[in-house]
Amino acid sequence: MTIKTRHAPPKAGAMMEALRGLGYSTAAALADVVDNSISAGASEVHLGFQWKDSDSRISILDDGRGMSDPELEAAMTLGVLNPLDSRAPSDLGRFGLGLKTASFSQCRSLTVASKREGREVVCLRWDLDAIASDPEGGWRLFEGAAMGSERFIEPLAGMRSGTLVLWEKMDRVVTLGSDLDHFADLADDVELRLAMIFHRLLDGHQPDFRLYINGRSVQPWDPFMTGHPAKAMESPIERRNTPSGTLEVQCHVLPHKDKLSEDEFSKAGGPEGWTSQQGFYVYRNKRLLLAGGWLGLGRGRAWNREESHRLARIRVDIPNSADADWKIDVRKSTARPPVYVRNWLTGLAANTREKARKVFAFRGSPALGPGGAPVEQAWCVEHLRSGLRYRIHLGHPSVAAVIEACGEKQDLVKAMLRVIEETVPVQRIWLDTAENKDTPRTGFDGEPNQAVIEVATVLFDDLVIRKEMTHDEARKAMLKTEPFQKYPLLIANLGRSE
């Protein structure tokens, strides 16, 4: 039986325009180009943002091994590589489309010039306008830079080897109404995101890799605040062998805002802010693929990004043999864990989220007092069938002192406390917390020392006079009492002469 077939090649112009709609941001597109530089062994990558209204350009120059003419032609050809083919472990690519699709998403003219050591510079160019003007012309690659742009590839001539990528006719970058300020803001945004995407390659542990934007060195942004003394948790690295290779996972709970300087807190929020940056960080060969989010995991239903879990961040390292199982897309911007690790990751994430919630809820305060003694909490939580109820702890020293001192009026004091318990504006507190992205001020936070001393002195005097404690006993008791356990120096001076 003869099987009839037809030859149905795509129209060049239509295909090129369709590929422009993959949804790259400028930062993501540039990251894809930088990936190629890293795979080519570059030690330095220089990004240049050159403003000239509609003739503005972005260039990416690296000092990697470069390409010969046949290699350059293959790199500029769409679909020349099969994503199913095996890759070197250090290769950051997969689909063989990144350079083209990323560039076309931002510009209509893509020029790539390259130089192998000991060889001449070779240069090829895609021009979408030229293809669109001649629909029957097919897949035409132009040799050399566009007229008037030759000078932009001249830096390669003086290098031992390297590659230069040039974006021109940037209709998706410089749009109607764009000006120099918009372009400068774009460069700043790109710097923030590349600092995050390549932070593990820029942190000094990667031999001789540096990234520059307009001559300024890009400094890495570490989402895990590695080495910070106030971190609440940094788990050991856990490894699991899977059908697509070994996974590595490390869980982190970052310090509460109260433990950070204003500058540290602002920086640690990352490009998207604290709430958006929580969750999983998926890496391949130390290159960040996905920053934040819970990968569709959850107990019963998928977890959302919530303020109470904003301190939780989990690092996941996958090998590049796991791309298909993790559903890594062309843009390297989405990932979904395979079924065989979902329960494992869910368990790790649930534990990390719970620890992060406790740190967030208690504002980073220690759960124990000096010497590991438990701290008397002013409020306690009752777990009822109908939900949670918050009660004032009648055994708290300051509360107990008032009740005992009132003698026959104890019932009146207890009734007042009950009214306070039943009228706590829980919903308002929750709404204000969600809107202000922070828990309300408590524990004398922001109050001058004198205000703390005045309240502490009243309680101290009661312990000494009514409870007949020694000064030392009273100080020790107070250091085990909320919120005074946070002020050991102030408590140490109570009862001492000026």
Phi and psi in degrees as a GROMACS rama.xvg file:
@    title "Ramachandran Plot"
@    xaxis  label "Phi"
@    yaxis  label "Psi"
@TYPE xy
-86.9094  127.28  THR-2
-96.5396  122.247  ILE-3
-85.2891  137.697  LYS-4
-130.344  166.226  THR-5
-134.358  146.848  ARG-6
-91.4416  117.047  HIS-7
-129.299  67.4403  ALA-8
-69.4814  148.281  PRO-9
-72.08  149.298  PRO-10
-70.283  129.9  LYS-11
-58.1847  -50.4599  ALA-12
-61.8865  -45.8987  GLY-13
-63.8779  -42.4289  ALA-14
-65.4519  -43.4476  MET-15
-60.1142  -44.6755  MET-16
-66.0994  -36.6043  GLU-17
-65.1433  -39.6065  ALA-18
-65.9379  -18.5772  LEU-19
-71.9832  -14.3652  ARG-20
-98.3217  23.2526  GLY-21
-76.178  -10.3616  LEU-22
89.757  26.2534  GLY-23
-69.4505  140.971  TYR-24
-83.4425  165.245  SER-25
-61.0518  -40.9735  THR-26
-64.1536  -43.3837  ALA-27
-65.1563  -37.8477  ALA-28
-64.9717  -44.221  ALA-29
-66.4019  -35.0165  LEU-30
-61.6828  -38.2391  ALA-31
-63.1418  -39.1236  ASP-32
-68.5788  -41.0006  VAL-33
-62.639  -34.8088  VAL-34
-52.9359  -44.8107  ASP-35
-62.2265  -38.2102  ASN-36
-63.9349  -43.3373  SER-37
-64.0966  -43.7988  ILE-38
-62.2189  -26.1888  SER-39
-87.2537  8.20584  ALA-40
79.9585  22.3057  GLY-41
-67.9489  141.77  ALA-42
-99.5762  -20.6619  SER-43
-138.12  139.449  GLU-44
-129.477  126.74  VAL-45
-114.236  119.204  HIS-46
-99.1194  130.88  LEU-47
-118.456  123.881  GLY-48
-105.045  111.589  PHE-49
-116.066  111.604  GLN-50
-86.2472  129.495  TRP-51
-158.977  56.448  LYS-52
50.2841  -129.894  ASP-53
-69.9576  -11.6911  SER-54
-99.6916  18.745  ASP-55
-64.234  156.605  SER-56
-138.814  155.169  ARG-57
-127.618  131.942  ILE-58
-123.46  150.647  SER-59
-130.319  112.753  ILE-60
-117.378  127.352  LEU-61
-126.014  165.14  ASP-62
-109.596  32.5993  ASP-63
-70.4511  -169.224  GLY-64
-71.8486  -13.1182  ARG-65
74.5397  179.753  GLY-66
-132.999  147.05  MET-67
-79.2182  173.459  SER-68
-58.495  -48.3105  ASP-69
-62.1515  -37.3285  PRO-70
-67.406  -39.1941  GLU-71
-64.7833  -43.2554  LEU-72
-61.1778  -39.701  GLU-73
-64.9673  -40.4851  ALA-74
-66.118  -28.3889  ALA-75
-89.4413  -5.64443  MET-76
-91.0901  133.21  THR-77
-76.4355  133.517  LEU-78
74.8246  20.0989  GLY-79
-76.5448  -23.0084  VAL-80
-107.932  144.741  LEU-81
-96.7431  124.327  ASN-82
-62.634  -15.4092  PRO-83
-83.1644  -14.0537  LEU-84
-66.7002  149.427  ASP-85
-69.123  149.357  SER-86
-122.529  159.452  ARG-87
-64.5326  145.125  ALA-88
-54.9121  -29.543  PRO-89
-90.214  -1.21852  SER-90
-70.7867  130.566  ASP-91
-94.4011  -3.37263  LEU-92
-93.8138  179.172  GLY-93
-159.789  -47.2679  ARG-94
-95.8868  -14.6316  PHE-95
71.1321  18.0059  GLY-96
-117.757  -16.1354  LEU-97
-53.022  -49.7827  GLY-98
-56.8152  -46.4224  LEU-99
-74.2527  -53.358  LYS-100
-65.3448  -39.8362  THR-101
-62.563  -44.2844  ALA-102
-69.3814  -44.7619  SER-103
-63.2992  -26.8735  PHE-104
-67.4447  -16.321  SER-105
-115.989  -27.5513  GLN-106
-142.828  166.207  CYS-107
-105.834  -6.68433  ARG-108
-131.447  118.325  SER-109
-118.626  116.033  LEU-110
-113.643  131.617  THR-111
-127.007  122.168  VAL-112
-117.829  143.251  ALA-113
-147.55  155.704  SER-114
-141.269  123.058  LYS-115
-85.8253  149.868  ARG-116
-57.8981  128.824  GLU-117
82.0775  5.75413  GLY-118
-124.376  171.004  ARG-119
-81.3818  160.978  GLU-120
-70.1621  134.197  VAL-121
-116.44  150.571  VAL-122
-148.746  131.291  CYS-123
-133.099  156.424  LEU-124
-146.617  136.669  ARG-125
-99.6425  136.109  TRP-126
-130.941  104.247  ASP-127
-66.402  -30.9668  LEU-128
-65.8043  -41.42  ASP-129
-64.7094  -38.9301  ALA-130
-67.2108  -41.2755  ILE-131
-66.5767  -31.323  ALA-132
-75.2699  -14.2965  SER-133
-136.248  79.3309  ASP-134
-56.7475  -26.429  PRO-135
-93.4253  1.23628  GLU-136
-75.4857  -14.8742  GLY-137
75.144  -155.534  GLY-138
-88.7891  81.6171  TRP-139
-96.9236  117.92  ARG-140
-96.8203  133.002  LEU-141
-93.8802  143.843  PHE-142
-91.6809  133.089  GLU-143
87.8826  165.639  GLY-144
-74.7933  163.284  ALA-145
-65.2866  154.108  ALA-146
-58.6656  128.001  MET-147
92.2353  -8.24078  GLY-148
-109.187  6.23264  SER-149
-58.3861  -34.1011  GLU-150
-65.8898  -21.9414  ARG-151
-74.6321  -18.2102  PHE-152
-101.477  1.18985  ILE-153
-61.2166  -32.588  GLU-154
-55.952  -27.11  PRO-155
-64.2893  -32.2888  LEU-156
-59.9455  -32.6825  ALA-157
-91.4599  6.37923  GLY-158
-102.717  154.628  MET-159
-66.4499  -43.8824  ARG-160
-161.199  163.274  SER-161
155.164  179.862  GLY-162
-141.237  141.735  THR-163
-123.708  128.508  LEU-164
-110.869  129.45  VAL-165
-124.486  123.597  LEU-166
-101.294  126.875  TRP-167
-132.39  167.003  GLU-168
53.2879  55.1875  LYS-169
-83.0873  70.6341  MET-170
-68.0279  -20.7321  ASP-171
-93.114  -6.79718  ARG-172
-105.615  -52.3534  VAL-173
-99.9013  98.1857  VAL-174
-105.211  177.734  THR-175
-55.8217  125.644  LEU-176
93.2516  -6.39512  GLY-177
-67.556  144.93  SER-178
-138.285  -174.889  ASP-179
-59.9714  -37.091  LEU-180
-63.3903  -42.2773  ASP-181
-61.8027  -42.1315  HIS-182
-65.6367  -40.6621  PHE-183
-66.0803  -39.9439  ALA-184
-62.6832  -38.7875  ASP-185
-61.8046  -44.5653  LEU-186
-60.8668  -39.5765  ALA-187
-64.6794  -42.2251  ASP-188
-64.5764  -42.509  ASP-189
-59.5277  -42.1231  VAL-190
-60.8252  -45.0432  GLU-191
-59.8399  -43.248  LEU-192
-77.4226  -35.8814  ARG-193
-70.4537  -32.3735  LEU-194
-61.7453  -31.8195  ALA-195
-80.8796  -48.1044  MET-196
-61.681  -39.5089  ILE-197
-109.369  21.06  PHE-198
-61.0925  -33.5669  HIS-199
-77.5624  -15.9015  ARG-200
-92.6431  -14.7976  LEU-201
-104.648  -0.18937  LEU-202
-83.1284  7.07286  ASP-203
95.8075  -15.0822  GLY-204
-84.4241  -20.0973  HIS-205
-85.3958  121.229  GLN-206
-58.7117  120.38  PRO-207
52.9085  49.6532  ASP-208
-121.574  125.292  PHE-209
-136.955  149.394  ARG-210
-128.66  134.655  LEU-211
-129.253  146.569  TYR-212
-125.81  117.191  ILE-213
49.1859  42.8949  ASN-214
83.3906  -6.59806  GLY-215
-97.9414  130.965  ARG-216
-68.4617  132.636  SER-217
-83.4881  121.955  VAL-218
-92.849  135.96  GLN-219
-65.4723  144.906  PRO-220
-110.43  112.503  TRP-221
-92.1997  109.924  ASP-222
-68.3086  -12.812  PRO-223
-103.693  2.47441  PHE-224
46.6569  47.6351  MET-225
-54.5958  129.735  THR-226
85.7816  -3.92919  GLY-227
-68.1678  128.835  HIS-228
-65.2115  -19.7518  PRO-229
-95.6204  5.02865  ALA-230
-59.6957  137.818  LYS-231
-78.9483  -29.797  ALA-232
-158.769  138.945  MET-233
-143.486  99.5481  GLU-234
-74.0453  160.492  SER-235
-62.6218  155.195  PRO-236
-71.8058  127.702  ILE-237
-104.272  138.671  GLU-238
-120.914  145.491  ARG-239
-142.387  128.286  ARG-240
-79.9986  130.335  ASN-241
-128.956  168.015  THR-242
-57.3522  -23.0108  PRO-243
-106.975  12.2942  SER-244
123.591  179.899  GLY-245
-85.6707  130.261  THR-246
-99.8836  145.535  LEU-247
-122.516  135.329  GLU-248
-133.975  135.416  VAL-249
-136.12  129.859  GLN-250
-101.314  141.447  CYS-251
-133.877  140.69  HIS-252
-122.499  116.829  VAL-253
-78.3456  163.668  LEU-254
-65.7146  150.322  PRO-255
-66.3186  156.195  HIS-256
-52.9442  -35.5808  LYS-257
-64.7857  -18.5734  ASP-258
-95.4678  2.20313  LYS-259
-119.901  151.409  LEU-260
-72.6671  165.006  SER-261
-59.7915  -40.0718  GLU-262
-68.1582  -41.885  ASP-263
-61.9598  -43.3826  GLU-264
-64.3297  -43.8863  PHE-265
-63.0434  -44.6641  SER-266
-67.3366  -41.4997  LYS-267
-68.2301  -16.794  ALA-268
-66.3961  -22.4805  GLY-269
75.2116  179.314  GLY-270
-60.0958  -30.5452  PRO-271
-102.403  -7.0495  GLU-272
95.6359  159.15  GLY-273
-54.6879  -47.7905  TRP-274
-65.9885  -43.01  THR-275
-71.029  -26.8453  SER-276
-85.8468  -1.41983  GLN-277
-71.6977  157.769  GLN-278
109.594  -151.678  GLY-279
-84.5916  142.468  PHE-280
-120.501  110.194  TYR-281
-99.5777  126.969  VAL-282
-120.143  149.374  TYR-283
-131.181  120.805  ARG-284
52.3943  42.9926  ASN-285
68.8659  4.48701  LYS-286
-95.5784  125.631  ARG-287
-72.5261  125.845  LEU-288
-98.8136  -41.4757  LEU-289
-137.054  127.051  LEU-290
-114.217  99.4123  ALA-291
91.6913  165.411  GLY-292
97.4371  163.017  GLY-293
-108.8  16.7548  TRP-294
57.5897  25.2174  LEU-295
75.1133  9.88713  GLY-296
-86.1962  164.78  LEU-297
164.711  167.895  GLY-298
-102.741  101.337  ARG-299
93.3913  -51.274  GLY-300
-141.96  160.823  ARG-301
-64.439  135.875  ALA-302
-70.0702  144.917  TRP-303
-103.635  166.045  ASN-304
-76.3411  119.847  ARG-305
-127.587  150.319  GLU-306
-56.6009  -38.8417  GLU-307
-68.1049  -14.7949  SER-308
-114.821  18.5869  HIS-309
-70.4643  -14.3913  ARG-310
-87.4391  -3.00073  LEU-311
-91.9937  124.205  ALA-312
-140.119  134.522  ARG-313
-127.111  125.343  ILE-314
-92.6761  129.621  ARG-315
-126.21  123.785  VAL-316
-107.018  122.854  ASP-317
-116.416  148.745  ILE-318
-78.1253  160.704  PRO-319
-73.2145  -4.19249  ASN-320
-80.0072  -5.14401  SER-321
-101.044  5.84949  ALA-322
-54.9065  -47.4037  ASP-323
-65.7369  -45.264  ALA-324
-63.3389  -32.9824  ASP-325
-92.9111  2.42042  TRP-326
55.5865  47.0826  LYS-327
-72.4271  128.796  ILE-328
-91.7151  177.209  ASP-329
-59.1549  -37.5374  VAL-330
-80.0687  -5.97348  ARG-331
57.1087  43.1637  LYS-332
-123.566  -6.60013  SER-333
-131.756  151.191  THR-334
-153.829  145.102  ALA-335
-140.69  122.185  ARG-336
-66.6811  142.151  PRO-337
-67.9834  161.28  PRO-338
-57.2346  -36.7835  VAL-339
-70.9367  -6.59429  TYR-340
-122.797  0.569586  VAL-341
-63.8578  -44.1557  ARG-342
-65.2948  -40.1237  ASN-343
-62.2285  -48.9471  TRP-344
-65.9812  -36.8647  LEU-345
-61.6359  -42.3201  THR-346
-63.3972  -44.6292  GLY-347
-63.0929  -42.3664  LEU-348
-67.8439  -39.8572  ALA-349
-61.2876  -42.3451  ALA-350
-65.4291  -41.8321  ASN-351
-66.8826  -42.4034  THR-352
-61.2099  -41.5768  ARG-353
-65.5012  -42.4843  GLU-354
-65.8687  -38.8687  LYS-355
-64.98  -38.964  ALA-356
-63.3576  -39.7446  ARG-357
-66.7785  -42.1555  LYS-358
-62.9137  -42.8192  VAL-359
-63.7791  -43.6613  PHE-360
-68.418  -36.4301  ALA-361
-97.493  13.1424  PHE-362
56.8158  27.5992  ARG-363
78.5726  8.20553  GLY-364
-72.6318  147.976  SER-365
-68.5359  143.274  PRO-366
-77.8551  -18.5882  ALA-367
-122.812  155.174  LEU-368
-89.358  -167.197  GLY-369
-57.5962  136.448  PRO-370
74.0714  10.6324  GLY-371
83.213  10.2082  GLY-372
-73.1024  142.89  ALA-373
-65.7831  147.208  PRO-374
-96.4066  131.551  VAL-375
-69.1428  115.009  GLU-376
-86.0018  143.534  GLN-377
-76.5611  -26.3666  ALA-378
-121.283  149.364  TRP-379
-131.629  160.85  CYS-380
-114.75  128.906  VAL-381
-101.996  129.186  GLU-382
-97.6364  107.962  HIS-383
-108.661  164.006  LEU-384
-59.2906  -34.7713  ARG-385
-84.0604  -5.28003  SER-386
138.425  -158.358  GLY-387
-99.4683  147.536  LEU-388
-135.062  136.021  ARG-389
-101.607  128.166  TYR-390
-122.838  146.801  ARG-391
-73.4327  131.748  ILE-392
-77.822  107.192  HIS-393
-68.012  -16.3776  LEU-394
-86.8637  -4.56202  GLY-395
-61.1494  132.55  HIS-396
-49.5418  -43.5081  PRO-397
-70.0278  -34.9586  SER-398
-71.3747  -46.7649  VAL-399
-61.7198  -35.7636  ALA-400
-63.2963  -42.0535  ALA-401
-67.3846  -45.0861  VAL-402
-60.5103  -45.7223  ILE-403
-66.5223  -38.1162  GLU-404
-68.9668  -21.8108  ALA-405
-81.5463  -10.6586  CYS-406
53.8765  -117.057  GLY-407
-66.0689  -17.4281  GLU-408
-90.828  11.9011  LYS-409
-55.9323  -40.8767  GLN-410
-62.3258  -35.157  ASP-411
-66.3024  -41.5774  LEU-412
-65.2167  -43.9462  VAL-413
-63.982  -36.1182  LYS-414
-64.7123  -40.399  ALA-415
-62.4642  -43.2872  MET-416
-63.305  -37.5257  LEU-417
-64.7484  -40.214  ARG-418
-60.7752  -42.4833  VAL-419
-61.214  -45.073  ILE-420
-59.0404  -42.5099  GLU-421
-80.8341  -8.14799  GLU-422
-119.283  13.4314  THR-423
-57.9809  124.821  VAL-424
-76.8604  68.5184  PRO-425
-57.7057  -47.2142  VAL-426
-64.0315  -39.6049  GLN-427
-65.756  -42.0472  ARG-428
-60.8549  -44.1859  ILE-429
-63.6139  -42.869  TRP-430
-65.6731  -44.3349  LEU-431
-63.2914  -37.7743  ASP-432
-63.7208  -44.4985  THR-433
-65.6908  -39.6703  ALA-434
-76.6007  -35.5997  GLU-435
-91.3548  -4.22989  ASN-436
59.1379  30.9864  LYS-437
-162.75  154.54  ASP-438
-75.5611  149.822  THR-439
-60.8625  156.332  PRO-440
-67.6573  130.482  ARG-441
-144.315  176.996  THR-442
62.0715  37.3463  GLY-443
63.8732  17.3332  PHE-444
-60.8487  128.105  ASP-445
84.0363  -7.52426  GLY-446
-82.9338  147.654  GLU-447
-66.6596  156.566  PRO-448
-56.4768  -33.8418  ASN-449
-62.158  -36.2985  GLN-450
-65.3408  -39.3461  ALA-451
-66.6553  -42.7538  VAL-452
-62.0091  -41.25  ILE-453
-60.5295  -45.3231  GLU-454
-70.1645  -43.7902  VAL-455
-63.2346  -36.0424  ALA-456
-64.3347  -40.1627  THR-457
-60.0318  -46.4737  VAL-458
-67.7867  -40.2051  LEU-459
-60.8009  -47.1134  PHE-460
-62.5741  -36.6545  ASP-461
-64.7061  -41.3  ASP-462
-64.6536  -37.351  LEU-463
-75.1103  -43.5945  VAL-464
-83.4973  -54.3206  ILE-465
-79.1451  -39.9373  ARG-466
-87.661  -7.73591  LYS-467
55.917  39.1277  GLU-468
-84.7935  155.196  MET-469
-74.2978  165.123  THR-470
-58.6662  -41.3413  HIS-471
-65.9113  -41.6084  ASP-472
-63.411  -39.6967  GLU-473
-65.9918  -41.267  ALA-474
-63.0826  -44.8281  ARG-475
-61.6595  -39.5347  LYS-476
-63.9621  -41.217  ALA-477
-68.799  -32.4087  MET-478
-69.9905  -9.04826  LEU-479
-106.966  19.0497  LYS-480
-124.08  129.742  THR-481
-71.8827  136.613  GLU-482
-99.4269  14.5118  PRO-483
-74.3092  -12.9534  PHE-484
-64.9523  -15.4419  GLN-485
-83.6937  -5.91953  LYS-486
-126.558  58.8973  TYR-487
-61.63  -35.0012  PRO-488
-68.6199  -41.1905  LEU-489
-65.2771  -43.6965  LEU-490
-64.1424  -36.8772  ILE-491
-61.686  -25.0309  ALA-492
-92.8543  -6.28654  ASN-493
-65.1739  136.962  LEU-494
81.1697  -1.08251  GLY-495
-95.8873  148.365  ARG-496
-68.407  154.546  SER-497
